[in-house]
Amino acid sequence: YFEYDSKKSGAVTVSHLRFGKQPIRSSYLIGNDQAQFIGCHQTIFLERYDMLQKAAPGGVFLLNTAAPPEQAWDTLPRPMQQQMIDKRLRFFVIDAYRVAQESGMQQRINTIMQTCHFAISDLLPRDKAIVAIKQAVEETYGKKGGKIIELNFRAIDAALANLHPVKVPDQVTSTFDRPPVVAANAPSFVQQVTAKMIAGLGDQLPVSAFPADGTWPTGTTRWEKRNIALEIPVWDEALCIACGKCPFVCPHSAIRSKLFDPNRAGDAPPTFKHMPVKGKEFPEGAHIVYQVAAEDCTGCGLCVEICPVKDKEHPGRRALNMAPQPPLREQERINFDYFLALPEFDRREVRGTVMKSAMLLEPLFEFSGACSGCGETPYLRLASQLFGDRMLVANATGCSSIYGGNLPTTPWAQNAEGRGPAWNNSLFEDNAEFGLGMRIAIDKQREHAVELLKSLADQLDPELVAQLLPANQQDEAEIQAQRERILALRRQLQPIDQPAARQLEGLADTLLKRSVWIVGGDGWAYDIGFGGLDHALASGRDINILVLDTEVYSNTGGQTSKATPRGAVAKFSAGGKPTAKKDLAMIAMAYGDVYVAQVAYGAKDVQTLKAFTEAESWPGVSLIIAYSPCTAWGTDMVNNHAMQDRAVRSGHWPLFRYDPRRVEQQENPLQLDSKEPSIAYRDFVSQETRFSMLWRSHPEAAEQFLGAAQKHALSNFRHYRQLAELSYAKPGTKPPDPAKE
């Protein structure tokens, strides 16, 4: 029987395993003091949970730890040591991550820990257990090739050689206790409700503890210091060129930048780094800092991978370099707290289309529980930076609802003024209509606010009323100016003793431009919710649709969707998907008045940045289809950016922007942002498990699909190129002759 939490990286799964010679006819949790064996796969859990509450007297405790066996006892908190003494527990340790690394398994330790469990527990004779485990490996990974099986076998054998017993002393020697679940300065709700849920004690909360109206506070992931990264990036300011790429690609908002006056850094911690920055968009003499949130980083390494700077004297060294987290944790916690206390750069001064400038904007989507190296979350973080303080999100059920709004914490946050995205989740089949309804409601509220404002105009400052109604709100300066007008309006409404004044006070914020985003995956957009999506595309309303395209149903286990490419292996397509990927962009462009962009941030970051700013500024429907590599593909996410790059260069994922505003200027609305395919389609698919595994199971079909996919990629790209090269006649000029064209 299993207890799961909702995190996709660093998740906690408690496995309640019961064995018996007679059939076990019901499943239930193991109670306190009943477990003969407890295994802890992550050392950080010692700080967060009472690991031994369920341990039975005389039982066994197995710990995965990097500490040598002779030092492992002193790494345990005082209460835990006392429990082990009182319950007379046997203690075993293994450095499973080292064993995995040396065996070629990278950070995959499940097989190693399972081997140790059977070796210690005596459920089966050790030799018989090892044979059974290896048979299970062959059955599980046989389709993925002999190399995967060989690596697992090597890890199984190494596990036994590296499993060590530790003598439990007669007295406590530890000098520390488990730290509090959340910081002492956390809000009261976080202290009383969220902290208990983080600690796994949510079942003890009474119903009265929960919000009666169903709303929950945002920005709570900042209190959940998970410390799951084995290594974190360390910034070398001497090499950095302040390009802004590292915060742009970070899936978890764990590395950030700020611009500040160096004169105010006199009280900075001694290890706090910063450097002068150059650029016309920055104040003279300003310094910039790139700071890592060590306790929130997942250690995916994508920021290091994207860094363009290399040390000529030390090949392999960059402006960001991975280093073990534990020795750096306390120092970087202090540095990050100081970083957060620095004032945010004035949004009105930020150039949103310049990478290093745009990345100065505060992210209002932070520290999500998405998979380490997630391909989806960088797009959400970017939207929150650009528009988050006036953003409403309608989210389709899927990965983005699990890492975005599941309990106990949410990454959607707010700024110092208390402004941030309002988020809600809806079902697969109606999320587009749900988000469209948000837009219609806001428009109706604004319409009523305008009516009230006009009815009270003779009691208000005429100049203020004249400025409020037609105010342009296309950039941050204009939006801030409108906010100031709304504040002035509220002050003038206070002394007016009329119901209309009270109503207008409640609706005044609708006079500010709201940014509505409808978000979901390809299963929603291409399949189950497509009818509603098409309805939204045809609405003409000011909505922004973001499709996080993983080309598979990610959250439910990797089933085929209409976005799955030809030849890819997925659930329900074990023999490879026989048909081509649905072209959602072409369908949307057929409406003519929909802004459409296809982006891949790891392949062309500035194009992605431009697409988001253009889409949001378009006063009608906009659609961004974002390429989002996923762990469901069976590929290590450290290769996320390389996968995006190959997809674009092979022609599988052409980059483009279709902007209806260009038609009004007699220009072609379609701009192709990627070049002619420069690598063979085979080079793209051979590097990804979801395609390459088909050559082992169905080699003839794999070759057939490859040939068809190669032809489709080339013809599809050339079709887009042909559309992008069409000329648009100026008024009064003779239209081109189609025959000559």
Phi, psi and omega in degrees: 000135189240142169249120181248148163255176191265359181291144178260350171228135182066028183288155176255121172239120177259116183260114178266100186253125179237136182235147176197158179285338177257155179303137176262116193261002177210157179249133176201167183287146173286133184277176178299142176064026183240347186273119178284341181221133173228126177245134178246112185276340182232124183299328183297338180295336178299330181277340190252336188227156171278089188293335189250012181300324184267357183293134178276150175305134180080008182281189184239140174238122178249130183234130169275115183211147175279350180290140176300154182307322182287346180250352188299322182302319184283356175272356182271143176297156182305312181300326181290318177301318181296320177299317182295322178292312183296323183267001177055048183280147169273144190234126177232148178226155172208141173269082188294326180292322177293317178299316179298316181297314182290337179271356182086015182266005182057246182249020182271112188243359185302313180298321181295313182292325178296319178299316179297320180301312181290327181292327183272321193282342180062026175294326175226156171305139189306312182299318180293323179295318181295319178299317181295320179296318180293324176297320179296323178297315180298320180291323184283317189249007183305322183288343182270358173110160183294331182295318179298318179296316181299318179297319178295318178299318180297320180292321179299313181294321180290332181299315182295325181287341184248011177271124187233134171281149178236129179288131178271118181294175180273349183217160180287135178238349184294150182251010184218156175253172173295134179291162176298153184296318177230163181294155183295336182268012178292151178302158185300320180298319178296320180295317190271331185243301185301317183299320180294323179290321177299322181282000180082019182249023183298332180295342182273352182282137175283158179302326182296345181284343186267150180301128185292332185264004176085358178274148179231148179294146177264175177069030184269346177295337181294342180266350185262080183282098190274334177050051184264349183281131172284326177227151178229159177285140177243128186276131173253097185293341180289336181259338189297142176249009177055047181281338179084003183291326185293313175292335180293322184268349186296120183287347189236011181056033184267353171232130188221163179234151175216151175250136183204166177282120183298341180293339181269003183267016181296332180261016181291149174302151184299335181263006180283123185257145173201167183208157175296149179232142180248154178147141181297336182279357183245149176298146180296135178083001182289153174248153178237150177227139170246110188244137179261136171271092190300324184279350181249346179293145176262354178075026184291334177081006182294330179293323177290318182298324184277343185300124184276352187266132176232139180283117182295329182278335181230085181306138182096343179268139181234186177286345170232135182218138182284141179214154180306136184286314188308315180293339184262351191302307185294315180298316182285334173297316178296317180296319181291322176299319178294319178302314181297330182284342177293142181294147176290147177292142182302117182302332181291341182263356183278135174266104190292345180260002177253123190305305187292337176279314181299328182284001171279346180289140183289127176286136177247027171219108193219143169057043180291164177270021179296163178305144178301125182082018184310139179274349182270314194296332177301328179290320179292318178299318179299313179300321180292328177291316186282323189227003193301329184283001176215034191251140170239134185239124170257115190248125176284142177306135182159197179306317184293339175275333179285308179279348185263330186213014180276154180283154012268350186230160177230139180278345178292126192235185177225159180272186184298334178276001180083011180264140178187177181296139168265127189236139172213153184251144175226180185280166177307312194281347186225016185293324179297317177293325178300312178292322176298322177298324175301314182297315181297320179296316180297316180298320180292320178296319179295319178302317179291322178299320178295319178299315180295319180299318179293324180291335181257006188302325183288350178254004182240168178296117183302322181294321179296314180298318181295329180278327184294316190289310183265015189301130172288140180221057184262343178222176186296325179296316180291324179292318178295323178297320178293322177300318180294324177294321180295321176297318178296321178299315181299320179297320181286336180282335186305314182281353182277114185267072180218146178303324181297325179293319179294320178296318181292326175302319181287337183253001187302323182295341180287350175284350175268142180298125177259143181250107183262127181237128176254116192238139175185177181266184183288331176300321176288307191286320184272334190243267193294324181258013186297323180300316178291323178298317179298322177299318180292320179299327183273358188284333185075003182280161181278080179232153179241125182250124179244115178258115178271094193269100175266001178062025178190157173286096189286310191292333184261008172118007174091042177276157178296138170237175178289353175269350180293131182289158176300133176089352179282142178267128177209171176298136187078359174221053183296334178264018182089138180290126187277347184246163183283163178291138177295137181263086182294325181296317181295322177299315182292321181294337180298338178289333177086327183250018179253128172286129183229132175223143173242122190229159172211101191298329181283345180262322181208092189291319182294325177298321177296315179299316179296319182299318180294317181291321179293316182299314183292329181281343179289126186282009177241209180282136173232147180228122174245123177255114191250121179292124190226087176307147190220150177297338178296345178283349181081014182247142179297130185286355172295341179265015183310307185292322178296323178295318178297317182297316179294323179298321180286314185289339177275349183091357179295324185229080178294143179261133180199166174222129177248111185242110182301338180297334182291334179296319180297336179263015182056039177240156178295126182289342183261124177241118179275124187254358176241157185270172175309139179311131185246353175230154179292148179301330178299322179296331178286307187286332183291343182268359184237131185301324184298336176261313190295332181295340180291332179292337178275326184265322182220071187300322181292317178296322181300316180293321179296314179296321181299314180298317180293320181292322178299313180297318181295319181298317180292314181293322180295316179298316182293329175296314178296320180295319178298317179295321182289338182266356179297139180270147178247123186291141173285155179302135178087354180265157180285130180296151181293151178279116182304326181296317179288327178301000000 
